[in-house]
Amino acid sequence: MFGAGDGNSANYLWDGHRVRAVDFEESGRSDRAYELAEIVEHVSARVPCPFDTAALLRLIPLTPAEATRLRDCRTLLALVWLFLLAHDDPAHPRNPPGTPERQARRLCRRLDGTA
């Protein structure tokens, strides 16, 4: 499938009925599981205010193979976000204080199978 490749919530517009992607810089060939993981694990899904990722995922029926890939992609992307956030410049932070620590806890929960 064609995917946006960037789960930043600012890249999507919701009019109450349809979602529209507005940024195609990272777009290309992809799959549903990866694209969903990209959206729900992107730091913008939690900062500054979280949205209900479980509710979103309940709306999209997945095959067993997609569900497994979604789980694995979410863990991978949680790790990617920890790496990116750990290298945020303390003199010019892009995220609220404590975001890297919250991401580390999130990754631990994903690895433990509790998130």
N, CA, C and O atoms as a GROMACS GRO file, in nm:
protein
  460
    1MET      N    1   0.083  -0.117   0.000
    1MET     CA    2   0.000   0.000   0.000
    1MET      C    3   0.088   0.124   0.000
    1MET      O    4   0.206   0.117   0.032
    2PHE      N    5   0.028   0.238  -0.036
    2PHE     CA    6   0.095   0.367  -0.027
    2PHE      C    7   0.080   0.418   0.114
    2PHE      O    8  -0.031   0.420   0.167
    3GLY      N    9   0.190   0.459   0.177
    3GLY     CA   10   0.183   0.509   0.314
    3GLY      C   11   0.250   0.644   0.328
    3GLY      O   12   0.342   0.677   0.253
    4ALA      N   13   0.204   0.720   0.426
    4ALA     CA   14   0.261   0.853   0.451
    4ALA      C   15   0.403   0.844   0.508
    4ALA      O   16   0.487   0.929   0.479
    5GLY      N   17   0.430   0.740   0.589
    5GLY     CA   18   0.564   0.720   0.643
    5GLY      C   19   0.604   0.812   0.756
    5GLY      O   20   0.717   0.803   0.805
    6ASP      N   21   0.516   0.898   0.798
    6ASP     CA   22   0.547   0.990   0.908
    6ASP      C   23   0.421   1.004   0.993
    6ASP      O   24   0.323   1.065   0.951
    7GLY      N   25   0.425   0.947   1.112
    7GLY     CA   26   0.307   0.944   1.198
    7GLY      C   27   0.278   1.070   1.276
    7GLY      O   28   0.189   1.070   1.361
    8ASN      N   29   0.350   1.177   1.251
    8ASN     CA   30   0.325   1.302   1.322
    8ASN      C   31   0.179   1.341   1.304
    8ASN      O   32   0.132   1.355   1.191
    9SER      N   33   0.108   1.359   1.414
    9SER     CA   34  -0.035   1.389   1.406
    9SER      C   35  -0.063   1.520   1.332
    9SER      O   36  -0.174   1.540   1.284
   10ALA      N   37   0.035   1.608   1.324
   10ALA     CA   38   0.018   1.733   1.249
   10ALA      C   39   0.010   1.708   1.098
   10ALA      O   40  -0.027   1.797   1.023
   11ASN      N   41   0.046   1.588   1.055
   11ASN     CA   42   0.043   1.554   0.913
   11ASN      C   43  -0.092   1.501   0.866
   11ASN      O   44  -0.108   1.463   0.750
   12TYR      N   45  -0.189   1.499   0.957
   12TYR     CA   46  -0.321   1.446   0.924
   12TYR      C   47  -0.428   1.546   0.963
   12TYR      O   48  -0.421   1.609   1.069
   13LEU      N   49  -0.526   1.561   0.878
   13LEU     CA   50  -0.640   1.648   0.907
   13LEU      C   51  -0.765   1.564   0.921
   13LEU      O   52  -0.789   1.474   0.840
   14TRP      N   53  -0.844   1.591   1.022
   14TRP     CA   54  -0.968   1.520   1.051
   14TRP      C   55  -1.081   1.620   1.042
   14TRP      O   56  -1.079   1.721   1.114
   15ASP      N   57  -1.179   1.596   0.957
   15ASP     CA   58  -1.291   1.688   0.943
   15ASP      C   59  -1.417   1.638   1.012
   15ASP      O   60  -1.526   1.693   0.994
   16GLY      N   61  -1.402   1.533   1.093
   16GLY     CA   62  -1.517   1.473   1.160
   16GLY      C   63  -1.571   1.352   1.087
   16GLY      O   64  -1.650   1.276   1.142
   17HIS      N   65  -1.527   1.334   0.963
   17HIS     CA   66  -1.574   1.221   0.883
   17HIS      C   67  -1.459   1.146   0.815
   17HIS      O   68  -1.461   1.023   0.806
   18ARG      N   69  -1.360   1.220   0.770
   18ARG     CA   70  -1.249   1.158   0.698
   18ARG      C   71  -1.117   1.213   0.749
   18ARG      O   72  -1.108   1.326   0.796
   19VAL      N   73  -1.015   1.130   0.739
   19VAL     CA   74  -0.879   1.173   0.769
   19VAL      C   75  -0.807   1.194   0.637
   19VAL      O   76  -0.819   1.114   0.544
   20ARG      N   77  -0.735   1.303   0.630
   20ARG     CA   78  -0.658   1.332   0.509
   20ARG      C   79  -0.511   1.354   0.547
   20ARG      O   80  -0.481   1.428   0.641
   21ALA      N   81  -0.421   1.290   0.473
   21ALA     CA   82  -0.277   1.311   0.493
   21ALA      C   83  -0.237   1.437   0.416
   21ALA      O   84  -0.282   1.460   0.304
   22VAL      N   85  -0.151   1.518   0.479
   22VAL     CA   86  -0.112   1.643   0.415
   22VAL      C   87   0.040   1.656   0.396
   22VAL      O   88   0.086   1.757   0.342
   23ASP      N   89   0.117   1.559   0.439
   23ASP     CA   90   0.262   1.565   0.425
   23ASP      C   91   0.308   1.434   0.364
   23ASP      O   92   0.284   1.327   0.420
   24PHE      N   93   0.374   1.442   0.250
   24PHE     CA   94   0.415   1.321   0.179
   24PHE      C   95   0.567   1.310   0.165
   24PHE      O   96   0.616   1.233   0.081
   25GLU      N   97   0.641   1.385   0.246
   25GLU     CA   98   0.786   1.387   0.237
   25GLU      C   99   0.848   1.248   0.258
   25GLU      O  100   0.944   1.213   0.190
   26GLU      N  101   0.794   1.170   0.350
   26GLU     CA  102   0.847   1.037   0.381
   26GLU      C  103   0.762   0.926   0.320
   26GLU      O  104   0.778   0.809   0.356
   27SER      N  105   0.673   0.960   0.230
   27SER     CA  106   0.577   0.863   0.178
   27SER      C  107   0.641   0.764   0.081
   27SER      O  108   0.749   0.786   0.026
   28GLY      N  109   0.569   0.654   0.063
   28GLY     CA  110   0.615   0.552  -0.030
   28GLY      C  111   0.544   0.421  -0.005
   28GLY      O  112   0.440   0.416   0.062
   29ARG      N  113   0.601   0.316  -0.057
   29ARG     CA  114   0.543   0.182  -0.040
   29ARG      C  115   0.557   0.140   0.106
   29ARG      O  116   0.663   0.155   0.166
   30SER      N  117   0.449   0.087   0.160
   30SER     CA  118   0.447   0.052   0.302
   30SER      C  119   0.344  -0.058   0.324
   30SER      O  120   0.297  -0.120   0.229
   31ASP      N  121   0.310  -0.082   0.450
   31ASP     CA  122   0.202  -0.173   0.483
   31ASP      C  123   0.121  -0.116   0.599
   31ASP      O  124   0.169  -0.029   0.672
   32ARG      N  125   0.000  -0.166   0.615
   32ARG     CA  126  -0.092  -0.111   0.716
   32ARG      C  127  -0.037  -0.119   0.857
   32ARG      O  128  -0.048  -0.023   0.933
   33ALA      N  129   0.022  -0.230   0.892
   33ALA     CA  130   0.071  -0.248   1.028
   33ALA      C  131   0.180  -0.145   1.061
   33ALA      O  132   0.178  -0.085   1.169
   34TYR      N  133   0.273  -0.125   0.969
   34TYR     CA  134   0.379  -0.027   0.994
   34TYR      C  135   0.321   0.114   1.004
   34TYR      O  136   0.357   0.189   1.094
   35GLU      N  137   0.232   0.149   0.914
   35GLU     CA  138   0.174   0.284   0.915
   35GLU      C  139   0.095   0.309   1.044
   35GLU      O  140   0.103   0.418   1.100
   36LEU      N  141   0.021   0.211   1.090
   36LEU     CA  142  -0.051   0.225   1.217
   36LEU      C  143   0.047   0.241   1.333
   36LEU      O  144   0.027   0.326   1.420
   37ALA      N  145   0.151   0.160   1.333
   37ALA     CA  146   0.252   0.171   1.438
   37ALA      C  147   0.318   0.309   1.435
   37ALA      O  148   0.342   0.370   1.540
   38GLU      N  149   0.345   0.358   1.317
   38GLU     CA  150   0.407   0.490   1.302
   38GLU      C  151   0.319   0.599   1.363
   38GLU      O  152   0.370   0.692   1.425
   39ILE      N  153   0.189   0.588   1.346
   39ILE     CA  154   0.096   0.687   1.401
   39ILE      C  155   0.085   0.675   1.553
   39ILE      O  156   0.098   0.775   1.623
   40VAL      N  157   0.062   0.555   1.604
   40VAL     CA  158   0.036   0.542   1.748
   40VAL      C  159   0.162   0.550   1.833
   40VAL      O  160   0.154   0.580   1.952
   41GLU      N  161   0.278   0.524   1.775
   41GLU     CA  162   0.402   0.536   1.852
   41GLU      C  163   0.472   0.670   1.833
   41GLU      O  164   0.568   0.699   1.904
   42HIS      N  165   0.426   0.750   1.739
   42HIS     CA  166   0.489   0.881   1.720
   42HIS      C  167   0.470   0.963   1.848
   42HIS      O  168   0.363   0.959   1.909
   43VAL      N  169   0.572   1.036   1.887
   43VAL     CA  170   0.565   1.112   2.011
   43VAL      C  171   0.448   1.212   2.009
   43VAL      O  172   0.397   1.247   2.115
   44SER      N  173   0.405   1.256   1.893
   44SER     CA  174   0.293   1.350   1.886
   44SER      C  175   0.161   1.287   1.929
   44SER      O  176   0.064   1.358   1.955
   45ALA      N  177   0.158   1.154   1.938
   45ALA     CA  178   0.037   1.086   1.988
   45ALA      C  179   0.023   1.102   2.139
   45ALA      O  180  -0.083   1.074   2.195
   46ARG      N  181   0.130   1.149   2.205
   46ARG     CA  182   0.128   1.166   2.350
   46ARG      C  183   0.167   1.305   2.396
   46ARG      O  184   0.129   1.345   2.506
   47VAL      N  185   0.241   1.380   2.317
   47VAL     CA  186   0.290   1.511   2.356
   47VAL      C  187   0.232   1.614   2.259
   47VAL      O  188   0.249   1.598   2.138
   48PRO      N  189   0.164   1.717   2.306
   48PRO     CA  190   0.148   1.754   2.447
   48PRO      C  191   0.032   1.681   2.516
   48PRO      O  192   0.033   1.669   2.638
   49CYS      N  193  -0.067   1.633   2.441
   49CYS     CA  194  -0.177   1.561   2.506
   49CYS      C  195  -0.204   1.432   2.429
   49CYS      O  196  -0.210   1.434   2.306
   50PRO      N  197  -0.220   1.322   2.501
   50PRO     CA  198  -0.236   1.192   2.434
   50PRO      C  199  -0.373   1.175   2.371
   50PRO      O  200  -0.473   1.230   2.417
   51PHE      N  201  -0.375   1.096   2.262
   51PHE     CA  202  -0.504   1.054   2.208
   51PHE      C  203  -0.521   0.905   2.234
   51PHE      O  204  -0.424   0.836   2.265
   52ASP      N  205  -0.641   0.857   2.221
   52ASP     CA  206  -0.675   0.720   2.256
   52ASP      C  207  -0.633   0.625   2.144
   52ASP      O  208  -0.710   0.598   2.052
   53THR      N  209  -0.510   0.574   2.153
   53THR     CA  210  -0.459   0.486   2.048
   53THR      C  211  -0.535   0.354   2.045
   53THR      O  212  -0.556   0.297   1.938
   54ALA      N  213  -0.576   0.304   2.161
   54ALA     CA  214  -0.651   0.178   2.165
   54ALA      C  215  -0.782   0.191   2.089
   54ALA      O  216  -0.821   0.099   2.016
   55ALA      N  217  -0.850   0.305   2.104
   55ALA     CA  218  -0.975   0.327   2.031
   55ALA      C  219  -0.949   0.331   1.881
   55ALA      O  220  -1.026   0.274   1.804
   56LEU      N  221  -0.842   0.397   1.840
   56LEU     CA  222  -0.808   0.401   1.698
   56LEU      C  223  -0.783   0.260   1.644
   56LEU      O  224  -0.835   0.224   1.538
   57LEU      N  225  -0.704   0.182   1.716
   57LEU     CA  226  -0.669   0.048   1.668
   57LEU      C  227  -0.789  -0.045   1.665
   57LEU      O  228  -0.793  -0.138   1.584
   58ARG      N  229  -0.888  -0.022   1.752
   58ARG     CA  230  -1.009  -0.106   1.750
   58ARG      C  231  -1.092  -0.082   1.623
   58ARG      O  232  -1.170  -0.168   1.583
   59LEU      N  233  -1.075   0.031   1.561
   59LEU     CA  234  -1.151   0.064   1.440
   59LEU      C  235  -1.098  -0.003   1.314
   59LEU      O  236  -1.165  -0.005   1.211
   60ILE      N  237  -0.979  -0.060   1.324
   60ILE     CA  238  -0.913  -0.113   1.204
   60ILE      C  239  -0.892  -0.264   1.220
   60ILE      O  240  -0.804  -0.306   1.295
   61PRO      N  241  -0.971  -0.343   1.150
   61PRO     CA  242  -0.954  -0.488   1.160
   61PRO      C  243  -0.822  -0.531   1.095
   61PRO      O  244  -0.789  -0.492   0.983
   62LEU      N  245  -0.747  -0.612   1.168
   62LEU     CA  246  -0.619  -0.660   1.119
   62LEU      C  247  -0.620  -0.812   1.108
   62LEU      O  248  -0.687  -0.879   1.187
   63THR      N  249  -0.547  -0.864   1.013
   63THR     CA  250  -0.526  -1.008   1.006
   63THR      C  251  -0.434  -1.047   1.122
   63THR      O  252  -0.369  -0.960   1.179
   64PRO      N  253  -0.428  -1.174   1.157
   64PRO     CA  254  -0.334  -1.215   1.262
   64PRO      C  255  -0.189  -1.176   1.230
   64PRO      O  256  -0.114  -1.136   1.318
   65ALA      N  257  -0.151  -1.188   1.104
   65ALA     CA  258  -0.014  -1.151   1.065
   65ALA      C  259   0.007  -1.001   1.082
   65ALA      O  260   0.114  -0.959   1.127
   66GLU      N  261  -0.092  -0.919   1.046
   66GLU     CA  262  -0.080  -0.775   1.064
   66GLU      C  263  -0.074  -0.738   1.212
   66GLU      O  264   0.001  -0.648   1.250
   67ALA      N  265  -0.151  -0.807   1.294
   67ALA     CA  266  -0.150  -0.778   1.438
   67ALA      C  267  -0.012  -0.807   1.497
   67ALA      O  268   0.036  -0.731   1.581
   68THR      N  269   0.051  -0.916   1.454
   68THR     CA  270   0.186  -0.949   1.500
   68THR      C  271   0.285  -0.844   1.453
   68THR      O  272   0.370  -0.799   1.529
   69ARG      N  273   0.275  -0.807   1.326
   69ARG     CA  274   0.366  -0.706   1.272
   69ARG      C  275   0.344  -0.571   1.341
   69ARG      O  276   0.441  -0.499   1.368
   70LEU      N  277   0.219  -0.536   1.369
   70LEU     CA  278   0.190  -0.411   1.440
   70LEU      C  279   0.260  -0.410   1.576
   70LEU      O  280   0.324  -0.311   1.612
   71ARG      N  281   0.248  -0.519   1.650
   71ARG     CA  282   0.313  -0.528   1.781
   71ARG      C  283   0.464  -0.508   1.768
   71ARG      O  284   0.524  -0.433   1.844
   72ASP      N  285   0.525  -0.577   1.671
   72ASP     CA  286   0.669  -0.567   1.653
   72ASP      C  287   0.712  -0.427   1.607
   72ASP      O  288   0.811  -0.373   1.655
   73CYS      N  289   0.636  -0.369   1.516
   73CYS     CA  290   0.668  -0.234   1.467
   73CYS      C  291   0.652  -0.131   1.577
   73CYS      O  292   0.729  -0.036   1.585
   74ARG      N  293   0.551  -0.148   1.662
   74ARG     CA  294   0.533  -0.054   1.773
   74ARG      C  295   0.652  -0.058   1.867
   74ARG      O  296   0.698   0.047   1.913
   75THR      N  297   0.703  -0.176   1.896
   75THR     CA  298   0.819  -0.187   1.984
   75THR      C  299   0.941  -0.124   1.919
   75THR      O  300   1.015  -0.050   1.985
   76LEU      N  301   0.963  -0.151   1.792
   76LEU     CA  302   1.075  -0.092   1.720
   76LEU      C  303   1.066   0.061   1.721
   76LEU      O  304   1.164   0.129   1.748
   77LEU      N  305   0.948   0.114   1.691
   77LEU     CA  306   0.933   0.259   1.686
   77LEU      C  307   0.940   0.324   1.824
   77LEU      O  308   0.983   0.438   1.836
   78ALA      N  309   0.900   0.253   1.928
   78ALA     CA  310   0.918   0.305   2.065
   78ALA      C  311   1.068   0.318   2.095
   78ALA      O  312   1.109   0.414   2.161
   79LEU      N  313   1.147   0.225   2.047
   79LEU     CA  314   1.292   0.232   2.064
   79LEU      C  315   1.350   0.349   1.982
   79LEU      O  316   1.434   0.423   2.031
   80VAL      N  317   1.304   0.363   1.860
   80VAL     CA  318   1.350   0.475   1.776
   80VAL      C  319   1.322   0.607   1.845
   80VAL      O  320   1.408   0.696   1.848
   81TRP      N  321   1.200   0.622   1.901
   81TRP     CA  322   1.166   0.748   1.967
   81TRP      C  323   1.251   0.771   2.092
   81TRP      O  324   1.288   0.885   2.121
   82LEU      N  325   1.283   0.666   2.165
   82LEU     CA  326   1.371   0.684   2.281
   82LEU      C  327   1.507   0.736   2.235
   82LEU      O  328   1.562   0.828   2.295
   83PHE      N  329   1.560   0.678   2.130
   83PHE     CA  330   1.688   0.723   2.076
   83PHE      C  331   1.681   0.870   2.033
   83PHE      O  332   1.769   0.948   2.067
   84LEU      N  333   1.577   0.906   1.960
   84LEU     CA  334   1.564   1.045   1.913
   84LEU      C  335   1.547   1.143   2.028
   84LEU      O  336   1.609   1.250   2.030
   85LEU      N  337   1.465   1.107   2.125
   85LEU     CA  338   1.440   1.197   2.238
   85LEU      C  339   1.562   1.210   2.328
   85LEU      O  340   1.583   1.315   2.389
   86ALA      N  341   1.642   1.105   2.338
   86ALA     CA  342   1.761   1.108   2.423
   86ALA      C  343   1.865   1.206   2.369
   86ALA      O  344   1.953   1.251   2.442
   87HIS      N  345   1.854   1.238   2.242
   87HIS     CA  346   1.950   1.329   2.180
   87HIS      C  347   1.892   1.470   2.162
   87HIS      O  348   1.947   1.549   2.086
   88ASP      N  349   1.784   1.500   2.230
   88ASP     CA  350   1.726   1.634   2.228
   88ASP      C  351   1.823   1.731   2.296
   88ASP      O  352   1.881   1.697   2.400
   89ASP      N  353   1.840   1.847   2.240
   89ASP     CA  354   1.933   1.948   2.295
   89ASP      C  355   1.871   2.010   2.421
   89ASP      O  356   1.770   2.078   2.411
   90PRO      N  357   1.931   1.988   2.539
   90PRO     CA  358   1.875   2.043   2.662
   90PRO      C  359   1.864   2.196   2.660
   90PRO      O  360   1.776   2.252   2.726
   91ALA      N  361   1.951   2.262   2.587
   91ALA     CA  362   1.945   2.408   2.578
   91ALA      C  363   1.828   2.456   2.492
   91ALA      O  364   1.782   2.569   2.507
   92HIS      N  365   1.782   2.371   2.403
   92HIS     CA  366   1.670   2.405   2.313
   92HIS      C  367   1.577   2.285   2.300
   92HIS      O  368   1.566   2.227   2.192
   93PRO      N  369   1.511   2.247   2.408
   93PRO     CA  370   1.427   2.126   2.404
   93PRO      C  371   1.308   2.142   2.309
   93PRO      O  372   1.248   2.250   2.299
   94ARG      N  373   1.275   2.035   2.240
   94ARG     CA  374   1.162   2.035   2.148
   94ARG      C  375   1.038   1.975   2.212
   94ARG      O  376   0.928   1.983   2.156
   95ASN      N  377   1.055   1.913   2.328
   95ASN     CA  378   0.945   1.846   2.396
   95ASN      C  379   0.943   1.885   2.544
   95ASN      O  380   1.042   1.934   2.596
   96PRO      N  381   0.830   1.863   2.609
   96PRO     CA  382   0.820   1.898   2.752
   96PRO      C  383   0.922   1.821   2.836
   96PRO      O  384   0.963   1.711   2.799
   97PRO      N  385   0.961   1.879   2.950
   97PRO     CA  386   1.054   1.809   3.040
   97PRO      C  387   0.999   1.671   3.077
   97PRO      O  388   0.878   1.654   3.098
   98GLY      N  389   1.087   1.574   3.085
   98GLY     CA  390   1.048   1.439   3.124
   98GLY      C  391   1.004   1.351   3.009
   98GLY      O  392   0.975   1.233   3.030
   99THR      N  393   0.997   1.404   2.887
   99THR     CA  394   0.952   1.324   2.773
   99THR      C  395   1.043   1.204   2.748
   99THR      O  396   0.992   1.094   2.726
  100PRO      N  397   1.176   1.220   2.749
  100PRO     CA  398   1.261   1.101   2.728
  100PRO      C  399   1.240   0.994   2.836
  100PRO      O  400   1.240   0.874   2.806
  101GLU      N  401   1.223   1.036   2.960
  101GLU     CA  402   1.202   0.939   3.069
  101GLU      C  403   1.068   0.866   3.051
  101GLU      O  404   1.059   0.745   3.074
  102ARG      N  405   0.965   0.939   3.012
  102ARG     CA  406   0.835   0.874   2.986
  102ARG      C  407   0.846   0.777   2.869
  102ARG      O  408   0.784   0.670   2.871
  103GLN      N  409   0.924   0.814   2.768
  103GLN     CA  410   0.942   0.724   2.654
  103GLN      C  411   1.019   0.599   2.695
  103GLN      O  412   0.988   0.490   2.646
  104ALA      N  413   1.117   0.612   2.782
  104ALA     CA  414   1.191   0.495   2.830
  104ALA      C  415   1.097   0.400   2.904
  104ALA      O  416   1.104   0.278   2.885
  105ARG      N  417   1.008   0.455   2.987
  105ARG     CA  418   0.910   0.370   3.057
  105ARG      C  419   0.815   0.304   2.956
  105ARG      O  420   0.778   0.188   2.972
  106ARG      N  421   0.777   0.379   2.852
  106ARG     CA  422   0.688   0.323   2.750
  106ARG      C  423   0.755   0.205   2.679
  106ARG      O  424   0.693   0.101   2.659
  107LEU      N  425   0.881   0.222   2.642
  107LEU     CA  426   0.954   0.114   2.577
  107LEU      C  427   0.963  -0.007   2.669
  107LEU      O  428   0.943  -0.120   2.624
  108CYS      N  429   0.993   0.014   2.795
  108CYS     CA  430   1.000  -0.098   2.891
  108CYS      C  431   0.866  -0.172   2.897
  108CYS      O  432   0.864  -0.295   2.899
  109ARG      N  433   0.755  -0.099   2.899
  109ARG     CA  434   0.624  -0.165   2.900
  109ARG      C  435   0.600  -0.244   2.772
  109ARG      O  436   0.543  -0.352   2.776
  110ARG      N  437   0.644  -0.190   2.659
  110ARG     CA  438   0.628  -0.262   2.531
  110ARG      C  439   0.712  -0.391   2.536
  110ARG      O  440   0.665  -0.497   2.494
  111LEU      N  441   0.833  -0.381   2.586
  111LEU     CA  442   0.920  -0.499   2.592
  111LEU      C  443   0.867  -0.602   2.691
  111LEU      O  444   0.885  -0.722   2.671
  112ASP      N  445   0.802  -0.556   2.798
  112ASP     CA  446   0.742  -0.647   2.896
  112ASP      C  447   0.609  -0.705   2.849
  112ASP      O  448   0.557  -0.798   2.910
  113GLY      N  449   0.555  -0.649   2.740
  113GLY     CA  450   0.425  -0.693   2.690
  113GLY      C  451   0.308  -0.636   2.768
  113GLY      O  452   0.197  -0.689   2.760
  114THR      N  453   0.331  -0.528   2.843
  114THR     CA  454   0.221  -0.469   2.921
  114THR      C  455   0.165  -0.343   2.857
  114THR      O  456   0.074  -0.281   2.911
  115ALA      N  457   0.218  -0.305   2.740
  115ALA     CA  458   0.165  -0.186   2.670
  115ALA      C  459   0.137  -0.219   2.526
  115ALA      O  460   0.092  -0.133   2.451
   0.00000   0.00000   0.00000
